[in-house]
Amino acid sequence: MKKSLTPLGETEMEVLHHVWDLGEATVKQVRKRILENREVAYTTIMTVMKNLAEKGYLKYRKDGVTYVYSPAQKPESVQSSLIKDLMKKVFKGSPKQLIQTLVKSDDMTTDDLNEIKQMIDDMEDEQ
């Protein structure tokens, strides 16, 4: 099995994004969204959602015989934790190296850079 750089695999992250978007979701609803892009078995999504609940990323309630899942943590909290983990593993814990890599990437537009500069200015003003 391929070891992931984060504690979440690709499908787990995909499922988590769908549950975040929906607010709460059943296995059927998440599978329906994923089927728009690729084929996936109901049992696969069921297992992934169960695993995400065991890992503390999702919680669930029973509605009759159906399990309805919802986020157990705020998306920002999960994203922050995953980025910190990635920063430790890939950039030896250096936020500066992480940011340099992001800023130098081909995906970064001038607008993105200006927004980031503005964000930093706003953060400095708040201190």
Accessible surface in RSA format (square Angstrom, percent):
REM  Atomic radii and reference values for relative SASA: ProtOr
REM  Chains: A
REM  Algorithm: Lee & Richards
REM  Probe-radius: 1.40
REM  Slices: 20
REM RES _ NUM      All-atoms   Total-Side   Main-Chain    Non-polar    All polar
REM                ABS   REL    ABS   REL    ABS   REL    ABS   REL    ABS   REL
RES MET A   1   239.61 124.1 150.73  99.8  88.88 211.6 127.26 108.2 112.35 148.8
RES LYS A   2   184.11  89.8 158.94  97.5  25.17  59.9 116.25 104.6  67.86  72.3
RES LYS A   3   180.98  88.3 153.62  94.3  27.36  65.1 118.36 106.5  62.62  66.7
RES SER A   4    45.85  38.7  30.13  40.2  15.73  36.2  28.04  59.7  17.81  25.0
RES LEU A   5    99.90  55.6  95.20  68.1   4.71  11.8  95.91  67.4   3.99  10.7
RES THR A   6    32.11  22.8  27.74  28.1   4.37  10.4  22.69  30.5   9.42  14.2
RES PRO A   7    66.90  48.8  44.82  40.9  22.07  80.2  59.06  48.8   7.84  48.7
RES LEU A   8     5.02   2.8   0.05   0.0   4.97  12.5   0.12   0.1   4.90  13.2
RES GLY A   9    26.76  33.0   0.00   N/A  26.76  33.0  23.62  64.8   3.14   7.0
RES GLU A  10   156.08  89.6 138.95 105.1  17.13  40.8  61.93 119.8  94.14  76.9
RES THR A  11    39.04  27.8  36.21  36.7   2.83   6.7  12.48  16.8  26.56  40.1
RES GLU A  12    19.39  11.1  19.22  14.5   0.18   0.4  10.63  20.6   8.76   7.2
RES MET A  13    43.30  22.4  43.30  28.7   0.00   0.0  36.75  31.2   6.55   8.7
RES GLU A  14    44.74  25.7  38.11  28.8   6.63  15.8  28.54  55.2  16.19  13.2
RES VAL A  15     0.00   0.0   0.00   0.0   0.00   0.0   0.00   0.0   0.00   0.0
RES LEU A  16     0.02   0.0   0.02   0.0   0.00   0.0   0.02   0.0   0.00   0.0
RES HIS A  17    79.28  43.3  79.28  55.1   0.00   0.0  48.74  50.2  30.54  35.5
RES HIS A  18    29.35  16.0  29.35  20.4   0.00   0.0  24.96  25.7   4.40   5.1
RES VAL A  19     0.00   0.0   0.00   0.0   0.00   0.0   0.00   0.0   0.00   0.0
RES TRP A  20    33.44  13.4  12.27   5.9  21.17  49.7  13.29   7.1  20.15  32.7
RES ASP A  21   103.46  72.5  66.22  65.9  37.24  88.1  16.43  38.7  87.03  86.8
RES LEU A  22    69.03  38.4  40.54  29.0  28.49  71.6  44.01  30.9  25.01  67.3
RES GLY A  23    39.08  48.2   0.00   N/A  39.08  48.2  33.18  91.0   5.90  13.2
RES GLU A  24    78.10  44.8  69.90  52.9   8.20  19.5  28.28  54.7  49.82  40.7
RES ALA A  25     0.41   0.4   0.00   0.0   0.41   0.9   0.41   0.6   0.00   0.0
RES THR A  26    24.88  17.7  24.88  25.2   0.00   0.0  22.11  29.7   2.77   4.2
RES VAL A  27     9.27   6.1   8.09   7.3   1.18   2.8   8.09   7.0   1.18   3.2
RES LYS A  28   154.88  75.6 153.08  93.9   1.79   4.3  95.88  86.3  59.00  62.8
RES GLN A  29    88.27  49.4  84.46  61.7   3.81   9.1  28.33  60.3  59.94  45.5
RES VAL A  30     0.00   0.0   0.00   0.0   0.00   0.0   0.00   0.0   0.00   0.0
RES ARG A  31    64.55  27.1  64.55  32.9   0.00   0.0   2.00   2.7  62.55  37.9
RES LYS A  32   148.15  72.3 144.87  88.9   3.28   7.8  88.64  79.8  59.51  63.4
RES ARG A  33    72.84  30.6  71.31  36.3   1.54   3.7  18.85  25.8  53.99  32.7
RES ILE A  34     0.00   0.0   0.00   0.0   0.00   0.0   0.00   0.0   0.00   0.0
RES LEU A  35    67.04  37.3  45.92  32.9  21.12  53.1  46.23  32.5  20.81  56.0
RES GLU A  36   140.88  80.9 101.28  76.6  39.61  94.3  44.83  86.7  96.05  78.4
RES ASN A  37   119.92  82.7  83.88  81.1  36.04  86.8  26.80  64.5  93.11  90.0
RES ARG A  38    97.22  40.8  85.65  43.7  11.57  27.6  63.31  86.5  33.91  20.6
RES GLU A  39   138.42  79.5 114.37  86.5  24.05  57.3  68.42 132.3  70.00  57.2
RES VAL A  40    10.13   6.7   4.53   4.1   5.60  13.5  10.13   8.8   0.00   0.0
RES ALA A  41    51.07  47.0  39.96  61.7  11.11  25.3  45.75  64.4   5.32  14.1
RES TYR A  42   101.72  47.5  98.51  56.1   3.21   8.4  64.63  48.6  37.09  45.7
RES THR A  43    82.82  58.9  82.04  83.2   0.78   1.9  63.33  85.1  19.49  29.5
RES THR A  44    59.60  42.4  53.41  54.1   6.19  14.7  37.61  50.5  21.99  33.2
RES ILE A  45     0.00   0.0   0.00   0.0   0.00   0.0   0.00   0.0   0.00   0.0
RES MET A  46    81.26  42.1  81.26  53.8   0.00   0.0  55.05  46.8  26.22  34.7
RES THR A  47    68.30  48.6  66.35  67.3   1.95   4.6  47.75  64.1  20.54  31.1
RES VAL A  48    16.48  10.8  16.48  14.9   0.00   0.0  16.48  14.3   0.00   0.0
RES MET A  49     0.00   0.0   0.00   0.0   0.00   0.0   0.00   0.0   0.00   0.0
RES LYS A  50   115.42  56.3 115.27  70.7   0.15   0.4  58.08  52.3  57.34  61.1
RES ASN A  51    52.44  36.2  51.98  50.2   0.45   1.1   5.66  13.6  46.78  45.2
RES LEU A  52     0.00   0.0   0.00   0.0   0.00   0.0   0.00   0.0   0.00   0.0
RES ALA A  53    19.96  18.4   5.53   8.5  14.43  32.8   5.94   8.4  14.03  37.2
RES GLU A  54   131.98  75.8  93.19  70.5  38.79  92.4  50.06  96.8  81.92  66.9
RES LYS A  55    98.86  48.2  68.43  42.0  30.43  72.4  63.42  57.1  35.44  37.7
RES GLY A  56    30.88  38.1   0.00   N/A  30.88  38.1  27.78  76.2   3.11   7.0
RES TYR A  57    24.28  11.3  23.64  13.5   0.64   1.7   8.74   6.6  15.54  19.2
RES LEU A  58     3.61   2.0   0.00   0.0   3.61   9.1   0.00   0.0   3.61   9.7
RES LYS A  59   118.93  58.0 115.23  70.7   3.70   8.8  65.54  59.0  53.39  56.9
RES TYR A  60   119.40  55.7  91.13  51.8  28.27  73.6  45.54  34.2  73.86  91.1
RES ARG A  61   117.41  49.3 111.32  56.7   6.09  14.5  69.73  95.3  47.68  28.9
RES LYS A  62   125.03  61.0  95.27  58.5  29.76  70.9  48.05  43.2  76.98  82.0
RES ASP A  63    84.53  59.2  75.09  74.7   9.44  22.3   6.37  15.0  78.16  78.0
RES GLY A  64    65.25  80.5   0.00   N/A  65.25  80.5  43.68 119.9  21.57  48.3
RES VAL A  65   139.29  91.7 120.96 109.5  18.32  44.2 121.44 105.5  17.85  48.4
RES THR A  66    57.65  41.0  52.88  53.6   4.77  11.4  30.82  41.4  26.83  40.6
RES TYR A  67    89.27  41.7  85.04  48.4   4.22  11.0  51.49  38.7  37.78  46.6
RES VAL A  68    13.13   8.6  11.67  10.6   1.47   3.5  11.67  10.1   1.47   4.0
RES TYR A  69     9.43   4.4   9.43   5.4   0.00   0.0   0.20   0.1   9.23  11.4
RES SER A  70    20.93  17.7  20.93  27.9   0.00   0.0  11.16  23.8   9.78  13.7
RES PRO A  71    34.24  25.0  25.92  23.6   8.31  30.2  25.92  21.4   8.31  51.7
RES ALA A  72    44.82  41.2  13.90  21.5  30.92  70.3  16.07  22.6  28.75  76.2
RES GLN A  73    65.31  36.5  54.37  39.7  10.94  26.0  31.99  68.1  33.32  25.3
RES LYS A  74   152.24  74.3 144.82  88.9   7.42  17.7  93.38  84.1  58.86  62.7
RES PRO A  75    39.10  28.5  39.10  35.6   0.00   0.0  39.10  32.3   0.00   0.0
RES GLU A  76   112.83  64.8 107.85  81.6   4.98  11.9  65.66 127.0  47.17  38.5
RES SER A  77    58.54  49.5  46.14  61.6  12.40  28.6  28.95  61.7  29.59  41.4
RES VAL A  78     1.14   0.7   0.72   0.7   0.41   1.0   1.11   1.0   0.03   0.1
RES GLN A  79    76.83  43.0  75.04  54.8   1.79   4.3  29.86  63.6  46.98  35.6
RES SER A  80    50.91  43.0  41.78  55.8   9.13  21.0  31.94  68.0  18.97  26.6
RES SER A  81    62.60  52.9  54.12  72.2   8.48  19.5  29.04  61.8  33.56  47.0
RES LEU A  82    15.31   8.5  14.46  10.3   0.85   2.1  14.51  10.2   0.80   2.2
RES ILE A  83    81.94  46.6  81.82  61.0   0.12   0.3  81.94  59.0   0.00   0.0
RES LYS A  84   121.17  59.1 120.86  74.2   0.32   0.8  71.24  64.1  49.94  53.2
RES ASP A  85    34.57  24.2  32.93  32.8   1.64   3.9   8.86  20.9  25.71  25.6
RES LEU A  86    42.15  23.5  42.15  30.2   0.00   0.0  42.15  29.6   0.00   0.0
RES MET A  87    31.46  16.3  31.42  20.8   0.04   0.1  29.14  24.8   2.32   3.1
RES LYS A  88   141.80  69.2 127.51  78.2  14.29  34.0  77.07  69.4  64.73  68.9
RES LYS A  89   105.12  51.3  67.64  41.5  37.48  89.2  61.84  55.7  43.28  46.1
RES VAL A  90    69.21  45.5  41.54  37.6  27.67  66.7  45.84  39.8  23.37  63.4
RES PHE A  91    27.66  13.8  26.75  16.6   0.91   2.4  27.65  16.8   0.01   0.0
RES LYS A  92   193.26  94.3 160.83  98.7  32.43  77.2 111.78 100.6  81.48  86.8
RES GLY A  93    32.70  40.3   0.00   N/A  32.70  40.3  14.92  40.9  17.78  39.8
RES SER A  94    30.67  25.9  26.54  35.4   4.12   9.5  23.01  49.0   7.66  10.7
RES PRO A  95    79.71  58.1  79.67  72.6   0.03   0.1  79.71  65.8   0.00   0.0
RES LYS A  96   145.65  71.1 137.62  84.4   8.02  19.1  87.15  78.4  58.50  62.3
RES GLN A  97    87.51  48.9  86.58  63.3   0.93   2.2  19.68  41.9  67.83  51.4
RES LEU A  98    16.59   9.2  16.59  11.9   0.00   0.0  16.59  11.7   0.00   0.0
RES ILE A  99    84.57  48.1  84.57  63.0   0.00   0.0  84.57  60.9   0.00   0.0
RES GLN A 100    76.35  42.7  73.79  53.9   2.56   6.1  24.17  51.5  52.18  39.6
RES THR A 101    73.58  52.3  65.53  66.4   8.05  19.2  55.92  75.1  17.66  26.7
RES LEU A 102    90.11  50.2  89.44  64.0   0.66   1.7  89.87  63.1   0.24   0.6
RES VAL A 103    49.81  32.8  42.34  38.3   7.47  18.0  42.34  36.8   7.47  20.3
RES LYS A 104   161.59  78.8 131.43  80.6  30.16  71.8  92.53  83.3  69.06  73.6
RES SER A 105    44.92  38.0  29.66  39.6  15.26  35.2  33.88  72.1  11.04  15.5
RES ASP A 106   149.01 104.4 112.78 112.3  36.23  85.7  40.16  94.5 108.85 108.6
RES ASP A 107   125.38  87.8 104.64 104.2  20.74  49.0  38.81  91.3  86.58  86.3
RES MET A 108    43.97  22.8  21.16  14.0  22.81  54.3  21.06  17.9  22.91  30.3
RES THR A 109    73.10  52.0  66.57  67.5   6.54  15.6  70.53  94.7   2.57   3.9
RES THR A 110   101.36  72.1  95.06  96.4   6.30  15.0  59.03  79.3  42.33  64.0
RES ASP A 111   101.26  70.9  98.27  97.8   2.99   7.1  22.00  51.8  79.25  79.0
RES ASP A 112    55.00  38.5  52.87  52.6   2.14   5.0   9.23  21.7  45.77  45.6
RES LEU A 113    55.04  30.7  54.86  39.2   0.19   0.5  54.86  38.5   0.19   0.5
RES ASN A 114    76.11  52.5  70.64  68.3   5.47  13.2  25.95  62.5  50.16  48.5
RES GLU A 115   112.86  64.8 108.03  81.7   4.83  11.5  39.24  75.9  73.62  60.1
RES ILE A 116    47.66  27.1  47.66  35.5   0.00   0.0  47.66  34.3   0.00   0.0
RES LYS A 117   124.49  60.7 122.48  75.2   2.01   4.8  78.64  70.8  45.86  48.8
RES GLN A 118   100.72  56.3  99.24  72.5   1.48   3.5  40.62  86.5  60.10  45.6
RES MET A 119   109.34  56.6 107.95  71.4   1.40   3.3  71.69  61.0  37.65  49.9
RES ILE A 120    85.82  48.8  85.69  63.8   0.13   0.3  85.82  61.8   0.00   0.0
RES ASP A 121    69.32  48.6  68.21  67.9   1.11   2.6  15.13  35.6  54.19  54.0
RES ASP A 122    62.40  43.7  60.32  60.0   2.08   4.9  19.90  46.8  42.50  42.4
RES MET A 123   117.56  60.9 115.71  76.6   1.85   4.4 101.53  86.3  16.04  21.2
RES GLU A 124   109.18  62.7  95.84  72.5  13.33  31.7  35.82  69.3  73.36  59.9
RES ASP A 125   119.63  83.8  87.30  86.9  32.33  76.5  33.20  78.1  86.43  86.2
RES GLU A 126   148.45  85.2 109.86  83.1  38.59  91.9  49.60  95.9  98.85  80.7
RES GLN A 127   186.77 104.4 122.59  89.6  64.18 152.8  72.60 154.5 114.17  86.6
END  Absolute sums over single chains surface
CHAIN  1 A     9361.7       7929.6       1432.1       5193.0       4168.8
END  Absolute sums over all chains
TOTAL          9361.7       7929.6       1432.1       5193.0       4168.8
